Amino acid sequence: MVDLEHLRTFIAAARLGSFAAAARQLSLSPAMVGRRIQTLEERYATRLIERTTRTQRLTSTGEAFLLRAEAIIDATEQLDEMARPDPVRLSGRIRLSAPTTVGIKRLPGVIANFVALHPEVVIEMSLSDRRTDLVAEGFDLAVRIGQLRASAMLARRVGTYRFACCASPHYLARHGTPDHPEQLRDVRAVLNLNLIPRNRWPFLQADGTPFTVEVHGNVEIDNGEALRIATLGGAGIAYVPLDLVADDLADGGLVQILGDWTLPSLPIHTIHPSRQLVPRRVMAFIDAVAEGFRQ
């Protein structure tokens, strides 16, 4: 009988596109990944992955084998769920992808509480502001900010992502405090590269009508923490996630401006691949994220 760990190794290598990436995900050596896949190929007397020193690709047999292998792993997890004597007890690994600011500011507390309740669950969180491919990169779920693209993924709204327009007291003392978004055209902005577009900041007027102002600046950053530190240092006015600067606003390190104006918010969702059975540990974790984000 084929070893399930060999199948999991093949799936990781096929989805991630390299033995090295599969090795990192599975905490194995690349040589072990290669041996496991070679064992599968020898057992079934067929080539599953064509590989050279630089590239790899699935053969036509390998593509069909991948679909069957994933079905077997899903069915095995389903049997494990059905046969578990304690239906409350959760175990296994959850691979989670999340944006950097949410991953630093909101998720650690949720994860700490979850693993305290379920000590046999391992949570592996990867932080990136790019949109990961859950299936290709082997993630069980992701946290996403903003409107979702049409896809076959299953989504659940779990929270709201709010923004603040702020600057350091030192910057405002030198350059003045804008009292209307229109005045932002003439200030030095710290641009967040994760906003699209980076230089058009949205506001809502009192009657809910959108108002967008085009800003300019000579500091452009794609990392929230670096953006925060630059703003604290007086680099300019920033339009940033409220999560990122809440503590600085509370202790006076930063000052929120244009407080009479509303900044649009974005939805926060969890998404996970649509398949016949979603492991209970994943669904329980999504419930924990929704509860944690409500607090």
PyMOL commands that set and color helices and strands:
alter all, ss='L'
color gray80, all
select helices_A, chain A and resi 4-16+19-26+30-44+60-83+100-105+107-117+134-137+169-175+181-186+224-232+242-251+280-294
alter helices_A, ss='H'
color red, helices_A
select strands_A, chain A and resi 49-51+56-58+92-98+121-127+141-145+154-161+163-167+188-192+200-204+210-214+216-221+237-241+255-256+266-272
alter strands_A, ss='S'
color yellow, strands_A
deselect
rebuild
show_as cartoon
